[in-house]
Amino acid sequence: MAYDYLEAIKCQSVSASKAVVTQCRRALQNTCALNGAPNADLIIQIDDLEKRRIINPTLKDMAHTIRMIGNWGAHPQKDTLKEVTYSDASEVLEFTGEFLDEVFVRPARIKNLKTKKGIK
């Protein structure tokens, strides 16, 4: 998961927008798997995280947005060409960072502080 996100950052530095959103989508799917989501389509995995309160409804919406734009980067569209701009990629990258922060970083920081202060 971290590797995919770090690769997305590298891709953004060379304006590889479709690669950015595709790697962000991969980071999202790996995050779902690491959090015990079923081995299913990403849409189901995201919904599962929200049902189990690992993410809130706003993060669920953010995740589905990342998923959909990531799909544009990864899959040719039959009915219409979806352009992924540098600006789109920047927003997806920012959203992905925020998503990862909420799922991994903040809970770890809270746990660390509680442990440090002897709070259960």
C-alpha positions as protocol buffer text, in pm:
chain_id: "A"
residue {
  index: 1
  type: MET
  ca { x: 0 y: 0 z: 0 }
}
residue {
  index: 2
  type: ALA
  ca { x: 270 y: 249 z: 97 }
}
residue {
  index: 3
  type: TYR
  ca { x: 472 y: 151 z: -210 }
}
residue {
  index: 4
  type: ASP
  ca { x: 179 y: 229 z: -440 }
}
residue {
  index: 5
  type: TYR
  ca { x: 122 y: 567 z: -277 }
}
residue {
  index: 6
  type: LEU
  ca { x: 492 y: 657 z: -292 }
}
residue {
  index: 7
  type: GLU
  ca { x: 501 y: 554 z: -657 }
}
residue {
  index: 8
  type: ALA
  ca { x: 200 y: 779 z: -722 }
}
residue {
  index: 9
  type: ILE
  ca { x: 397 y: 1070 z: -575 }
}
residue {
  index: 10
  type: LYS
  ca { x: 689 y: 990 z: -807 }
}
residue {
  index: 11
  type: CYS
  ca { x: 454 y: 970 z: -1105 }
}
residue {
  index: 12
  type: GLN
  ca { x: 311 y: 1311 z: -1021 }
}
residue {
  index: 13
  type: SER
  ca { x: 660 y: 1460 z: -1026 }
}
residue {
  index: 14
  type: VAL
  ca { x: 685 y: 1371 z: -1396 }
}
residue {
  index: 15
  type: SER
  ca { x: 322 y: 1462 z: -1478 }
}
residue {
  index: 16
  type: ALA
  ca { x: 218 y: 1101 z: -1541 }
}
residue {
  index: 17
  type: SER
  ca { x: -140 y: 1171 z: -1440 }
}
residue {
  index: 18
  type: LYS
  ca { x: -299 y: 841 z: -1543 }
}
residue {
  index: 19
  type: ALA
  ca { x: -27 y: 654 z: -1357 }
}
residue {
  index: 20
  type: VAL
  ca { x: -88 y: 869 z: -1047 }
}
residue {
  index: 21
  type: VAL
  ca { x: -457 y: 791 z: -1027 }
}
residue {
  index: 22
  type: THR
  ca { x: -402 y: 425 z: -1105 }
}
residue {
  index: 23
  type: GLN
  ca { x: -144 y: 391 z: -826 }
}
residue {
  index: 24
  type: CYS
  ca { x: -373 y: 575 z: -586 }
}
residue {
  index: 25
  type: ARG
  ca { x: -649 y: 330 z: -668 }
}
residue {
  index: 26
  type: ARG
  ca { x: -407 y: 43 z: -598 }
}
residue {
  index: 27
  type: ALA
  ca { x: -313 y: 199 z: -263 }
}
residue {
  index: 28
  type: LEU
  ca { x: -683 y: 224 z: -182 }
}
residue {
  index: 29
  type: GLN
  ca { x: -751 y: -140 z: -269 }
}
residue {
  index: 30
  type: ASN
  ca { x: -449 y: -259 z: -72 }
}
residue {
  index: 31
  type: THR
  ca { x: -571 y: -54 z: 225 }
}
residue {
  index: 32
  type: CYS
  ca { x: -906 y: -230 z: 204 }
}
residue {
  index: 33
  type: ALA
  ca { x: -738 y: -570 z: 195 }
}
residue {
  index: 34
  type: LEU
  ca { x: -512 y: -484 z: 490 }
}
residue {
  index: 35
  type: ASN
  ca { x: -823 y: -392 z: 687 }
}
residue {
  index: 36
  type: GLY
  ca { x: -996 y: -723 z: 626 }
}
residue {
  index: 37
  type: ALA
  ca { x: -1228 y: -631 z: 340 }
}
residue {
  index: 38
  type: PRO
  ca { x: -1361 y: -930 z: 147 }
}
residue {
  index: 39
  type: ASN
  ca { x: -1180 y: -1046 z: -165 }
}
residue {
  index: 40
  type: ALA
  ca { x: -1427 y: -878 z: -400 }
}
residue {
  index: 41
  type: ASP
  ca { x: -1464 y: -577 z: -627 }
}
residue {
  index: 42
  type: LEU
  ca { x: -1326 y: -256 z: -483 }
}
residue {
  index: 43
  type: ILE
  ca { x: -1673 y: -102 z: -459 }
}
residue {
  index: 44
  type: ILE
  ca { x: -1774 y: -382 z: -219 }
}
residue {
  index: 45
  type: GLN
  ca { x: -1450 y: -351 z: -25 }
}
residue {
  index: 46
  type: ILE
  ca { x: -1498 y: 22 z: 30 }
}
residue {
  index: 47
  type: ASP
  ca { x: -1858 y: -27 z: 140 }
}
residue {
  index: 48
  type: ASP
  ca { x: -1742 y: -300 z: 379 }
}
residue {
  index: 49
  type: LEU
  ca { x: -1496 y: -64 z: 549 }
}
residue {
  index: 50
  type: GLU
  ca { x: -1773 y: 188 z: 603 }
}
residue {
  index: 51
  type: LYS
  ca { x: -2015 y: -76 z: 735 }
}
residue {
  index: 52
  type: ARG
  ca { x: -1752 y: -182 z: 988 }
}
residue {
  index: 53
  type: ARG
  ca { x: -1687 y: 184 z: 1080 }
}
residue {
  index: 54
  type: ILE
  ca { x: -1325 y: 176 z: 973 }
}
residue {
  index: 55
  type: ILE
  ca { x: -1413 y: 474 z: 756 }
}
residue {
  index: 56
  type: ASN
  ca { x: -1693 y: 727 z: 786 }
}
residue {
  index: 57
  type: PRO
  ca { x: -1939 y: 821 z: 508 }
}
residue {
  index: 58
  type: THR
  ca { x: -1722 y: 1113 z: 393 }
}
residue {
  index: 59
  type: LEU
  ca { x: -1418 y: 886 z: 356 }
}
residue {
  index: 60
  type: LYS
  ca { x: -1636 y: 632 z: 177 }
}
residue {
  index: 61
  type: ASP
  ca { x: -1734 y: 900 z: -75 }
}
residue {
  index: 62
  type: MET
  ca { x: -1369 y: 1003 z: -107 }
}
residue {
  index: 63
  type: ALA
  ca { x: -1267 y: 640 z: -163 }
}
residue {
  index: 64
  type: HIS
  ca { x: -1529 y: 587 z: -432 }
}
residue {
  index: 65
  type: THR
  ca { x: -1413 y: 904 z: -606 }
}
residue {
  index: 66
  type: ILE
  ca { x: -1054 y: 776 z: -603 }
}
residue {
  index: 67
  type: ARG
  ca { x: -1177 y: 439 z: -730 }
}
residue {
  index: 68
  type: MET
  ca { x: -1373 y: 587 z: -1021 }
}
residue {
  index: 69
  type: ILE
  ca { x: -1100 y: 825 z: -1136 }
}
residue {
  index: 70
  type: GLY
  ca { x: -841 y: 550 z: -1088 }
}
residue {
  index: 71
  type: ASN
  ca { x: -1050 y: 331 z: -1316 }
}
residue {
  index: 72
  type: TRP
  ca { x: -1032 y: 600 z: -1584 }
}
residue {
  index: 73
  type: GLY
  ca { x: -654 y: 587 z: -1564 }
}
residue {
  index: 74
  type: ALA
  ca { x: -640 y: 208 z: -1574 }
}
residue {
  index: 75
  type: HIS
  ca { x: -913 y: 110 z: -1819 }
}
residue {
  index: 76
  type: PRO
  ca { x: -991 y: 243 z: -2166 }
}
residue {
  index: 77
  type: GLN
  ca { x: -1346 y: 371 z: -2177 }
}
residue {
  index: 78
  type: LYS
  ca { x: -1574 y: 231 z: -2447 }
}
residue {
  index: 79
  type: ASP
  ca { x: -1826 y: 511 z: -2460 }
}
residue {
  index: 80
  type: THR
  ca { x: -1620 y: 823 z: -2395 }
}
residue {
  index: 81
  type: LEU
  ca { x: -1259 y: 913 z: -2344 }
}
residue {
  index: 82
  type: LYS
  ca { x: -1195 y: 1028 z: -1990 }
}
residue {
  index: 83
  type: GLU
  ca { x: -901 y: 1262 z: -1970 }
}
residue {
  index: 84
  type: VAL
  ca { x: -712 y: 1261 z: -1643 }
}
residue {
  index: 85
  type: THR
  ca { x: -547 y: 1599 z: -1600 }
}
residue {
  index: 86
  type: TYR
  ca { x: -256 y: 1698 z: -1381 }
}
residue {
  index: 87
  type: SER
  ca { x: -506 y: 1882 z: -1162 }
}
residue {
  index: 88
  type: ASP
  ca { x: -723 y: 1569 z: -1133 }
}
residue {
  index: 89
  type: ALA
  ca { x: -419 y: 1365 z: -1038 }
}
residue {
  index: 90
  type: SER
  ca { x: -315 y: 1622 z: -778 }
}
residue {
  index: 91
  type: GLU
  ca { x: -656 y: 1609 z: -613 }
}
residue {
  index: 92
  type: VAL
  ca { x: -668 y: 1229 z: -617 }
}
residue {
  index: 93
  type: LEU
  ca { x: -318 y: 1216 z: -468 }
}
residue {
  index: 94
  type: GLU
  ca { x: -420 y: 1458 z: -194 }
}
residue {
  index: 95
  type: PHE
  ca { x: -741 y: 1265 z: -122 }
}
residue {
  index: 96
  type: THR
  ca { x: -546 y: 940 z: -107 }
}
residue {
  index: 97
  type: GLY
  ca { x: -302 y: 1086 z: 142 }
}
residue {
  index: 98
  type: GLU
  ca { x: -589 y: 1207 z: 359 }
}
residue {
  index: 99
  type: PHE
  ca { x: -759 y: 867 z: 334 }
}
residue {
  index: 100
  type: LEU
  ca { x: -441 y: 685 z: 439 }
}
residue {
  index: 101
  type: ASP
  ca { x: -389 y: 932 z: 722 }
}
residue {
  index: 102
  type: GLU
  ca { x: -738 y: 864 z: 857 }
}
residue {
  index: 103
  type: VAL
  ca { x: -713 y: 487 z: 826 }
}
residue {
  index: 104
  type: PHE
  ca { x: -356 y: 431 z: 945 }
}
residue {
  index: 105
  type: VAL
  ca { x: -180 y: 734 z: 1089 }
}
residue {
  index: 106
  type: ARG
  ca { x: -440 y: 890 z: 1319 }
}
residue {
  index: 107
  type: PRO
  ca { x: -546 y: 564 z: 1486 }
}
residue {
  index: 108
  type: ALA
  ca { x: -179 y: 480 z: 1548 }
}
residue {
  index: 109
  type: ARG
  ca { x: -113 y: 825 z: 1694 }
}
residue {
  index: 110
  type: ILE
  ca { x: -414 y: 799 z: 1924 }
}
residue {
  index: 111
  type: LYS
  ca { x: -312 y: 450 z: 2036 }
}
residue {
  index: 112
  type: ASN
  ca { x: 43 y: 569 z: 2101 }
}
residue {
  index: 113
  type: LEU
  ca { x: -74 y: 864 z: 2311 }
}
residue {
  index: 114
  type: LYS
  ca { x: -313 y: 645 z: 2511 }
}
residue {
  index: 115
  type: THR
  ca { x: -37 y: 392 z: 2576 }
}
residue {
  index: 116
  type: LYS
  ca { x: 204 y: 666 z: 2675 }
}
residue {
  index: 117
  type: LYS
  ca { x: -48 y: 812 z: 2921 }
}
residue {
  index: 118
  type: GLY
  ca { x: -182 y: 479 z: 3049 }
}
residue {
  index: 119
  type: ILE
  ca { x: -529 y: 533 z: 2904 }
}
residue {
  index: 120
  type: LYS
  ca { x: -730 y: 230 z: 2797 }
}
